[in-house]
Amino acid sequence: MILAAELESPLRSGTPRTDAAIVSYEPGIVETSMQVTARSTSPDEFPWVGIFHDFHLQGRLVAPELPAADIVALLESDGLPRFSERRLASS
């Protein structure tokens, strides 16, 4: 939000940027190869393995296609506000 405010500041020197937007994007916990590797590692080697198993068992993982599509849609959209926050809705 600070960077977005700085972009809009009348005190900013130089040509105003009209083609920049700051986006805070939180897709949630995405099912990646890292998740699979973490779940398949022994607790002796990786003490936090239980957390990754819990994410999977609780259905908290987001398919990677969902944030990918969301990001593409965001990049292809026009007229974003200087700062916007988007969270991928959990299903």
Residue pairs with C-beta under 8 A, 6 or more apart in sequence:
1 22
1 83
3 22
4 21
4 22
4 82
4 83
5 82
5 83
6 12
7 16
7 17
7 20
7 22
7 82
8 82
20 82
21 80
21 81
21 82
21 83
21 84
22 82
22 83
22 84
23 74
23 80
23 83
23 84
23 85
23 86
24 83
24 84
24 85
24 86
25 67
25 70
25 71
25 74
25 85
25 86
25 87
26 85
26 86
26 87
26 88
27 62
27 66
27 67
27 70
27 87
27 88
28 60
28 61
28 62
28 67
28 87
28 88
28 90
29 35
29 55
29 60
29 61
29 62
30 61
30 62
30 63
30 64
30 67
31 61
31 62
31 63
31 64
32 64
35 52
35 55
35 56
35 61
38 46
38 48
38 49
38 52
39 49
39 52
39 53
39 56
41 49
42 49
43 49
43 50
54 60
55 61
60 90
62 88
62 90
66 88
67 88
70 86
70 88
74 80
74 86
